[in-house]
Amino acid sequence: MTERPRVALFVESSSEFGRMILRGIRRYLHAHASWSIYLQQRDLNTRLPAWLDDWRGDGIISRSTSPKFAELIRKSGLPMVDLTDRWGALGVPQIWADHFGIGRMAADHLIERQFRHFAFAGFEQESWSDLRKQGFADSLHNAGFQAEIYDSPWDPAAGRSWDDEFAALVAWIQCLPKPVGIMAANDVRGQQILDACCEAGLAVPEQAAVIGCDNDAIRCELCDPPLSSVIPNAERIGYRSAELLQQLMAGQPCPQEREIVEPLGITTRKSTDILAIDDPDIAAAVRIIRERALFGLRVEDILSEVPVSRSTLERGVRKYLRRSPQSEIRRVQLQHACDLLVETDLTLPEIAKRCGFVHPEYFSVVFKRAYSLTPGQYRTLNTAGTGDV
């Protein structure tokens, strides 16, 4: 082995998961090693370069390993760590996210929100999706529930057109019992599910709560509503892959064929930010609050559209949300205010107006009562060190 090993990284830079893997590799190298790295801009389906057949490098970390490529690497004796998680065991050292644990975590998240109907939407013949599905189903089974399943090919070229696929997804969602908690195998599928819910006329999260996986923040925040997502520890996977490859290039044996890295947790966004509500009148009332709290909504406005008495509305909302209707209106307003304070440079009067407050002074009083901070103090505390210099 040369003094400075030549290493090829076949890791997609087009996804948050791939970028976090690369960040973990970088963190290891900064502390422990120096490599000469080949890294091309790529997505997950980019073909491996033809020159690999004659490449005289020292090691590979790959998220694009096929069974054929794994066989060639085994025959060559070149050290490689595989992160692909599509095909199962390939006879080379592997580091995977704990996909089974990811599925269990998503199921527990939806069970905690008191859903009683569940569904999983994934991709057929993909090991990572199948394991997430199995973990999801296992956790549900232990709690006395089961899930409806929807699978289709990961590669669009292998199946029907997207128009046909989307129509099938909408039809599947329409047939599910409501309210339903849905796990999408990843954030891409989660975005598709949310679009299908919109097409089907279903309110999210009141009638269908959706959770994805990979926590691709940009994609999740672009969803309407923003998508909750399980967070795999991709940076840890990258760090361990670099550490293991360094050991393999030094001639040390691989301690195990596959290492599993547990997920970090869940980022809860609006797509699951609710308890399951099986009372259609109360579900309608909560949906009105979520949609119109920022536009001067009053409890009287809700009662003019939902055929219940004020006392019934009060009891129903408190039963599911542990808050009064007015408190829920205020919570939605203040949560939006927090988002605007951190993510924008809008003035406080502009934020107050966008959150449904007529008077900025009253907005400041209500905000401080809720958070023990003025809006300005909250902005300073939560944006320190995150803005542009």
C-alpha positions in Angstrom: 0.0 0.0 0.0 1.3 3.5 -0.9 2.0 6.0 1.9 -1.1 8.0 0.9 -3.8 5.4 -0.1 -5.9 6.0 -3.2 -9.5 5.6 -2.3 -12.6 5.8 -4.5 -15.9 7.0 -2.9 -19.0 6.0 -4.8 -21.4 7.8 -2.6 -24.2 10.0 -4.0 -23.9 13.7 -3.3 -27.5 14.3 -4.5 -29.2 13.2 -1.3 -29.0 14.3 2.3 -28.2 10.7 3.4 -25.2 10.5 1.0 -23.9 13.9 2.0 -24.1 13.0 5.7 -22.1 9.8 4.9 -19.5 11.9 3.2 -19.4 14.2 6.2 -18.7 11.2 8.5 -15.9 10.1 6.2 -14.4 13.6 6.3 -14.6 13.7 10.1 -12.7 10.4 10.3 -10.0 11.5 7.9 -9.5 14.9 9.6 -8.7 13.1 12.8 -7.0 9.8 11.8 -5.8 9.5 8.2 -4.9 11.0 4.8 -6.2 9.6 1.6 -6.0 10.6 -2.1 -9.8 10.5 -2.9 -11.7 10.1 -6.1 -15.2 11.5 -5.7 -17.5 12.3 -8.6 -20.7 14.2 -8.4 -23.4 11.5 -8.6 -26.8 10.3 -7.7 -27.6 6.9 -6.4 -28.1 5.4 -9.9 -25.0 6.8 -11.6 -23.1 4.1 -13.2 -19.7 3.1 -11.8 -16.9 4.3 -14.1 -15.5 1.9 -16.8 -11.9 2.5 -15.6 -12.6 0.6 -12.4 -11.7 -2.6 -14.2 -8.1 -1.5 -14.5 -7.9 0.8 -11.5 -4.8 0.4 -9.3 -6.2 1.9 -6.1 -6.1 0.9 -2.5 -9.7 0.9 -1.4 -13.4 1.7 -2.1 -16.4 2.8 -0.2 -19.5 2.3 -2.3 -23.2 3.0 -2.2 -23.6 1.7 -5.8 -22.5 -1.9 -5.4 -24.3 -4.5 -7.5 -23.9 -8.2 -7.0 -21.7 -8.4 -10.1 -19.4 -5.6 -8.9 -19.2 -7.2 -5.5 -18.0 -10.4 -7.1 -15.4 -8.6 -9.1 -14.1 -6.9 -6.0 -13.9 -10.2 -4.1 -11.9 -11.8 -6.8 -9.5 -8.8 -7.0 -8.9 -8.7 -3.3 -9.3 -4.9 -3.2 -10.5 -3.7 0.2 -14.1 -2.4 0.0 -16.8 -1.3 2.4 -20.3 -1.6 1.0 -23.1 0.7 2.1 -25.6 -0.1 -0.6 -28.3 -1.9 1.4 -30.3 -2.9 -1.7 -29.3 -6.5 -2.3 -28.7 -8.2 1.0 -25.4 -10.0 1.8 -22.8 -9.6 -1.0 -19.8 -11.3 0.5 -18.0 -8.0 1.3 -18.0 -6.0 4.5 -21.1 -3.9 4.9 -22.4 -1.1 7.1 -26.1 -0.4 7.1 -28.6 1.7 8.8 -30.8 -0.3 11.2 -33.7 -0.4 8.8 -35.7 -2.7 11.0 -35.2 -0.3 13.9 -36.3 2.6 11.7 -39.5 0.8 10.9 -40.2 0.1 14.6 -39.5 3.7 15.5 -41.9 5.0 12.9 -44.6 2.6 14.1 -44.1 3.7 17.7 -44.4 7.3 16.7 -47.8 6.7 15.1 -49.0 4.5 17.9 -48.2 7.2 20.4 -50.5 9.5 18.5 -53.3 7.0 19.1 -53.8 5.9 15.6 -55.6 2.5 15.2 -55.2 2.1 11.5 -51.9 1.9 9.8 -50.3 1.5 6.3 -46.8 1.2 4.8 -45.8 2.4 1.3 -42.5 1.2 0.1 -40.6 -0.3 -2.8 -40.6 -3.9 -3.9 -37.4 -6.1 -4.0 -35.4 -3.5 -2.1 -33.8 -4.9 1.1 -33.8 -1.5 2.9 -37.5 -1.0 2.2 -38.4 -4.6 3.1 -36.6 -4.3 6.4 -38.3 -1.0 7.3 -41.6 -2.6 6.4 -40.8 -5.6 8.6 -39.8 -3.4 11.6 -43.0 -1.4 11.1 -45.2 -4.5 11.0 -43.4 -6.1 14.0 -44.0 -3.1 16.2 -47.6 -2.9 15.2 -48.1 -6.6 15.7 -46.7 -6.4 19.3 -49.2 -3.6 19.9 -52.1 -5.6 18.5 -52.3 -3.9 15.1 -51.5 -4.6 11.4 -50.7 -2.5 8.4 -52.0 -2.3 4.9 -49.1 -2.5 2.4 -48.3 -0.8 -0.9 -45.1 -1.6 -2.8 -44.0 -0.7 -6.3 -40.7 -0.7 -8.2 -38.0 1.7 -7.0 -36.8 2.2 -10.6 -39.6 3.9 -12.6 -38.3 2.3 -15.8 -39.1 -1.1 -14.3 -42.8 -0.4 -13.9 -45.7 1.7 -15.1 -45.7 5.4 -16.0 -45.7 7.9 -13.1 -49.2 9.0 -14.0 -50.4 5.4 -13.6 -48.4 4.9 -10.5 -49.8 8.1 -8.9 -53.3 7.1 -9.8 -52.8 3.7 -8.1 -51.3 5.4 -5.0 -54.3 7.7 -4.8 -56.8 4.8 -5.1 -54.9 2.8 -2.4 -55.0 5.8 0.0 -58.7 6.3 -0.7 -59.5 2.7 0.3 -57.6 2.9 3.7 -59.7 3.1 6.9 -59.5 6.6 8.4 -57.8 8.2 10.3 -54.7 6.3 9.3 -51.0 6.6 10.2 -48.8 5.9 7.1 -45.1 5.1 7.1 -43.3 5.9 3.8 -40.2 3.9 3.2 -38.2 7.1 2.6 -38.8 10.8 2.2 -39.2 10.5 -1.6 -42.1 8.2 -1.1 -43.4 10.4 1.8 -43.6 13.3 -0.6 -45.6 11.2 -3.1 -47.9 10.1 -0.3 -48.6 13.6 0.7 -49.4 14.6 -2.9 -51.7 11.6 -3.2 -53.5 12.6 0.0 -54.1 16.0 -1.4 -55.4 14.6 -4.7 -57.7 12.3 -2.7 -59.0 15.2 -0.7 -57.7 13.9 2.7 -56.6 16.3 5.4 -53.1 15.7 6.7 -52.5 14.9 9.5 -56.1 14.8 10.7 -57.2 12.0 8.4 -53.8 10.7 7.3 -50.6 11.2 9.2 -47.5 10.5 7.2 -43.9 9.9 8.3 -40.9 9.3 6.0 -37.3 8.4 6.6 -33.9 9.9 5.9 -34.8 13.4 7.2 -33.8 15.1 4.0 -34.6 18.6 5.5 -35.0 20.5 2.2 -37.4 17.9 0.7 -39.3 17.5 4.0 -39.8 21.2 4.4 -40.9 21.6 0.8 -43.7 19.1 1.4 -47.2 20.5 2.2 -47.5 20.0 5.1 -43.8 19.5 6.1 -43.0 15.8 6.4 -42.0 14.2 9.7 -39.1 11.8 9.2 -37.0 9.2 11.0 -33.3 10.3 11.2 -30.8 7.5 10.3 -27.3 8.1 11.7 -25.7 8.5 8.2 -22.8 10.4 9.5 -21.9 7.6 11.9 -22.2 5.2 8.9 -19.7 7.3 7.0 -17.3 7.5 9.9 -17.4 3.8 10.6 -17.0 3.0 6.9 -13.8 5.1 6.7 -12.5 3.6 9.9 -13.2 0.0 8.7 -11.6 0.6 5.3 -8.5 2.0 6.9 -8.2 -1.2 8.9 -8.8 -3.4 5.8 -6.1 -1.5 3.8 -3.7 -2.1 6.7 -4.3 -5.8 6.4 -6.5 -6.2 9.4 -9.4 -8.7 9.3 -13.0 -7.5 9.1 -14.6 -8.1 12.6 -18.1 -8.9 11.1 -19.7 -9.1 7.6 -22.3 -6.5 8.4 -22.5 -3.7 11.0 -25.8 -2.1 11.9 -26.1 1.6 13.0 -29.1 2.6 15.0 -31.2 5.6 14.0 -30.9 8.9 15.9 -34.6 9.7 16.4 -37.5 11.5 14.7 -37.9 15.0 13.5 -41.6 15.7 14.0 -43.1 18.1 11.5 -46.7 19.0 10.7 -47.5 15.8 8.8 -47.8 13.8 12.1 -48.3 16.7 14.6 -51.6 15.5 15.9 -53.4 12.8 17.8 -55.7 10.5 15.7 -59.2 11.9 15.8 -62.0 9.5 14.9 -64.8 12.0 15.7 -65.6 13.6 12.3 -66.9 16.8 13.8 -63.9 17.3 16.0 -61.6 16.4 13.2 -63.2 19.0 11.0 -62.9 21.6 13.8 -59.2 20.9 14.3 -58.7 21.0 10.5 -60.3 24.4 10.4 -58.0 25.6 13.2 -54.9 24.3 11.4 -55.9 25.9 8.1 -57.2 29.3 9.3 -55.7 30.1 12.7 -53.4 32.6 11.0 -56.3 34.5 9.5 -58.1 35.8 12.6 -60.1 32.7 13.3 -62.4 32.8 16.3 -64.2 29.9 18.1 -67.5 31.3 16.8 -66.2 30.9 13.2 -65.7 27.2 13.9 -69.1 26.8 15.4 -70.7 28.4 12.3 -69.3 25.5 10.2 -69.3 22.5 12.5 -72.7 21.3 13.7 -71.9 20.9 17.4 -72.6 23.0 20.5 -69.9 25.1 22.1 -69.7 22.8 25.1 -69.4 19.7 22.8 -66.6 21.4 20.8 -64.8 22.3 23.9 -65.0 18.8 25.4 -64.1 17.1 22.1 -61.0 19.3 21.4 -59.8 18.9 25.0 -60.3 15.1 24.8 -57.9 14.8 21.8 -55.5 17.7 22.2 -55.6 18.4 25.9 -56.3 22.0 25.1 -59.3 24.3 24.5 -60.1 25.4 20.9 -58.9 28.9 21.7 -55.6 27.5 23.1 -55.1 25.4 20.0 -55.7 28.5 17.8 -53.1 30.3 19.9 -50.6 27.4 19.7 -50.8 27.3 15.9 -50.3 31.1 15.7 -47.3 31.1 18.1 -45.6 28.1 16.4 -45.8 29.9 13.1 -44.4 33.0 14.8 -41.4 31.0 16.1 -40.7 29.7 12.6 -40.9 33.2 11.1 -38.6 34.6 13.8 -35.9 32.0 13.1 -36.2 31.6 9.4 -36.9 35.1 8.1 -35.8 38.7 8.6 -39.4 40.0 8.8 -40.1 42.8 11.3 -42.1 42.0 14.5 -45.2 43.9 13.2 -45.0 41.9 9.9 -44.8 38.6 11.8 -47.6 39.6 14.1 -49.8 40.4 11.1 -48.9 37.1 9.4 -49.8 35.2 12.5 -53.3 36.7 12.9 -52.6 39.4 15.5 -54.1 42.8 14.8 -51.8 44.6 17.3 -48.0 43.9 17.5 -48.0 44.9 21.1 -50.5 42.3 22.0 -48.6 39.7 20.0 -45.4 40.5 22.1 -47.4 40.1 25.3 -48.9 36.7 24.3 -45.5 35.5 23.0 -43.7 36.4 26.2 -46.4 34.8 28.3 -46.0 31.5 26.4 -42.2 31.4 26.1 -40.9 33.7 28.9 -39.0 35.5 26.2 -39.8 38.5 24.0 -40.0 37.8 20.3 -36.7 39.6 19.8 -35.0 37.6 22.5 -36.3 34.4 21.0 -34.9 35.4 17.6 -31.5 36.2 19.0 -31.3 33.0 21.0 -32.3 30.7 18.2 -30.4 32.4 15.3 -27.0 33.1 17.0 -24.2 31.7 14.9 -26.5 30.4 12.2 -26.9 33.4 9.9 -24.6 34.7 7.2 -21.7 36.8 8.3 
